Amino acid sequence: MAAVERPRTAPRAADPHISIVIPIYNEQAILHAAIVDLRERLKPLGWSYEVILAENGSKDRTIEIGHELAAKYGDPGDGQVKIISMGEPNYGKALKQGILLARGDIVLCDEIDLCDTDFHKRAVEILETGAADLVIGSKLASGAADERPLIRHAASIAYSTLLKVMLGFRGTDTHGLKAFRRNALIDTVRACLVDKDVFASEFVIRADRGGVPIQEIPVHVIEKRPPSINLFKRVPNVMKSLGKLTWAIRVRG
């Protein structure tokens, strides 16, 4: 009896080495240019990477532009762009989902108004030498340059101080640029209970409390556009979320 030949399936493209996750909200003014520029600046590095745009509740053309970028750079080779959408303004939920969907051995968490390839390069070098499993780009560490408006710099200092007092945070910064080895920290991501503005803080603090090797490196931050959400309007929600975070860490553990 002749053997039945099974239908062949197309080979799966190799997973990228690096995943870059970027939360986006009402970014129609800079999204296309930022991604095109990011790809151009990454090209000399020769990385195998993907970009995951984690959209959350935009009211402008951000989603449409994101899909245009995904169509333009849709090949599963180096530099593929993907977009996911949460359907609600929730930075932490979008960032967490983007991380969970990332396929790279190394995950870079970036901001669309930064796309700091200098940080990317330095962080990846640290991770690949085994010197740390998590690298944080700090706006407040010695050697950093924060050229945002003074009120935003002061707010970052105040928030970091609250984390130190309420949760024993030992670093200088939890928000913004981060890079980590996915296998070492994916369970930490899954364990996080709080979303919105303080997901990133819970992630860093849980990693620190869990003994993960962490290294901070100073970064240079320049504001390319005003914040998507007014700083003072964010304060009540941040304080509420900070209370939830304290409960999640101190009580739930």
C-alpha positions in Angstrom: 0.0 0.0 0.0 1.4 3.3 -1.0 2.3 5.8 1.7 0.0 8.8 1.9 2.0 12.0 1.6 1.0 14.5 4.2 0.4 18.1 3.1 3.4 20.3 3.7 3.0 23.4 5.9 5.0 26.6 5.4 8.0 26.8 7.7 7.6 29.1 10.6 9.7 32.2 10.5 12.4 32.2 13.2 11.5 34.2 16.3 13.3 37.5 16.6 16.1 37.9 19.1 14.7 41.2 20.4 11.1 42.5 20.9 10.5 46.3 21.3 7.2 47.0 23.0 5.9 50.6 22.7 2.6 51.7 24.4 0.9 54.4 22.2 -2.0 56.7 23.0 -3.2 59.5 20.7 0.2 59.6 18.9 -1.0 60.4 15.3 1.4 63.4 15.1 4.6 61.5 15.6 3.8 57.7 15.3 4.7 57.2 11.6 7.9 59.3 11.7 9.1 57.8 15.0 8.8 54.2 13.8 10.5 54.9 10.4 13.3 56.7 12.2 13.6 53.9 14.8 14.0 51.3 12.0 16.6 53.4 10.3 18.7 53.8 13.5 18.4 50.1 14.3 19.5 49.0 10.8 23.3 49.4 11.5 23.0 47.1 14.5 22.0 44.1 12.4 19.5 42.9 15.0 16.7 40.4 14.4 13.8 42.3 16.0 10.1 43.0 16.1 8.2 46.2 17.1 5.0 45.7 19.0 2.8 48.8 19.2 0.5 48.5 22.2 -2.3 50.9 21.6 -4.7 51.8 24.4 -7.8 53.9 23.8 -6.7 56.4 21.2 -9.3 58.8 19.9 -7.3 60.1 16.9 -5.8 58.2 13.9 -3.3 56.3 16.0 -4.8 52.9 15.3 -5.2 53.6 11.6 -1.6 54.7 11.3 -0.4 51.7 13.4 -2.2 49.3 10.9 -0.6 51.2 8.0 2.8 50.6 9.6 2.1 47.0 10.3 1.1 46.5 6.6 4.2 48.3 5.4 6.5 46.4 7.6 4.5 43.2 7.9 7.1 40.6 6.7 8.2 38.3 9.5 11.8 39.1 8.9 13.8 41.7 10.8 11.9 44.8 11.8 8.4 43.5 11.6 5.8 45.9 13.1 2.7 44.7 14.8 -0.1 46.5 16.5 -2.5 45.4 19.3 -5.3 47.5 20.8 -6.7 47.4 24.3 -9.7 49.6 23.5 -9.3 51.6 26.6 -6.8 54.2 28.0 -4.7 51.8 30.1 -0.9 52.2 29.7 -0.1 49.4 32.1 -2.5 46.9 30.6 -1.2 47.7 27.1 2.5 47.3 28.1 1.8 44.1 29.9 -0.1 42.5 27.0 2.7 43.6 24.6 5.3 42.0 26.8 3.3 38.8 27.0 3.0 38.6 23.2 6.7 39.4 22.6 8.7 36.5 21.1 12.2 37.8 21.5 14.7 36.5 24.0 15.2 40.2 25.0 12.4 42.6 25.5 12.9 46.3 25.3 10.1 48.6 26.7 10.3 52.0 25.0 8.3 55.2 24.7 7.2 56.5 21.3 8.6 60.0 22.1 12.0 58.5 23.0 12.9 55.5 20.9 16.3 55.7 22.4 18.5 53.4 20.4 21.6 54.4 22.4 19.8 52.9 25.5 18.8 49.8 23.4 22.4 49.1 22.5 23.9 49.6 25.9 21.1 47.6 27.6 21.4 44.7 25.2 25.2 44.5 25.7 24.6 44.3 29.5 22.0 41.6 29.2 24.1 39.5 26.7 27.1 39.6 29.0 25.0 38.3 31.9 25.8 41.3 34.1 22.0 41.8 34.8 18.6 40.3 33.9 16.9 43.7 34.0 18.3 47.1 32.8 16.5 50.3 33.7 17.1 53.6 31.9 16.9 56.1 34.7 16.0 59.8 34.3 17.2 60.4 37.9 20.4 58.4 38.2 23.7 60.1 38.5 24.8 61.2 35.0 21.3 61.4 33.6 20.0 64.4 31.7 16.3 65.2 32.1 15.4 68.1 29.8 11.7 67.8 30.3 9.8 70.7 31.9 10.8 71.2 35.6 7.4 70.2 36.8 7.6 66.8 35.1 11.1 66.2 36.5 9.9 67.2 40.0 6.9 64.8 39.7 9.3 61.9 38.8 11.4 62.7 42.0 8.2 62.9 44.1 6.9 59.6 42.7 10.2 57.8 43.2 10.3 59.1 46.8 6.8 57.7 47.5 7.9 54.3 46.2 10.9 54.3 48.5 8.9 55.3 51.5 5.8 53.1 50.9 7.4 50.0 49.3 11.1 50.1 50.1 12.1 50.7 46.4 15.9 50.8 46.2 16.5 52.3 42.8 15.9 55.7 41.3 13.3 55.2 38.5 10.7 52.7 37.5 9.0 54.3 34.5 10.2 54.7 31.0 13.0 52.6 29.3 13.6 49.1 30.4 15.2 46.0 28.9 15.2 42.4 30.3 15.7 38.8 29.5 12.2 37.5 28.8 12.7 34.0 30.3 14.0 35.5 33.5 11.1 37.9 34.1 8.0 36.7 32.3 6.6 35.1 35.5 7.2 38.4 37.2 5.2 40.2 34.5 2.4 37.7 34.9 2.4 38.1 38.7 1.7 41.9 38.5 -1.7 42.7 39.8 -2.0 46.5 39.1 -2.2 48.1 35.7 -2.6 51.7 34.4 0.2 54.1 35.4 1.9 51.9 38.1 2.3 48.5 36.3 5.8 49.4 35.4 6.6 50.2 39.1 5.1 46.9 40.3 7.2 45.0 37.7 10.4 46.7 38.8 9.7 46.4 42.5 8.7 42.7 42.3 11.9 42.0 40.3 14.0 43.7 42.9 12.2 42.0 45.8 12.7 38.7 44.0 16.4 39.0 43.8 16.6 39.7 40.0 20.0 41.2 39.1 19.2 44.8 38.1 21.4 47.5 36.7 20.4 51.2 36.2 22.0 53.3 33.5 21.5 57.0 33.1 19.6 58.3 30.1 19.1 61.6 28.3 15.4 62.6 28.0 14.1 65.3 25.8 10.4 66.1 25.6 9.4 65.8 21.9 5.8 66.6 22.5 3.5 67.5 25.4 2.3 64.6 27.5 -0.8 62.8 26.0 -2.5 63.1 29.4 -2.3 66.3 31.5 0.0 65.7 34.5 -2.3 67.1 37.1 -5.3 65.1 35.8 -3.2 61.9 36.3 -2.4 62.6 39.9 -5.7 61.2 41.5 -5.5 58.0 39.5 -1.8 57.5 40.2 -2.4 57.9 43.9 -5.3 55.5 43.8 -3.2 53.0 41.8 -0.3 53.5 44.2 -2.6 52.5 47.1 -3.5 49.3 45.2 0.2 48.7 44.5 1.1 49.0 48.2 -1.7 46.5 49.0 -0.5 44.1 46.2 3.1 44.1 47.4 2.7 44.5 51.1 -0.4 42.4 51.7 -0.8 40.0 48.7 3.0 39.7 48.3 
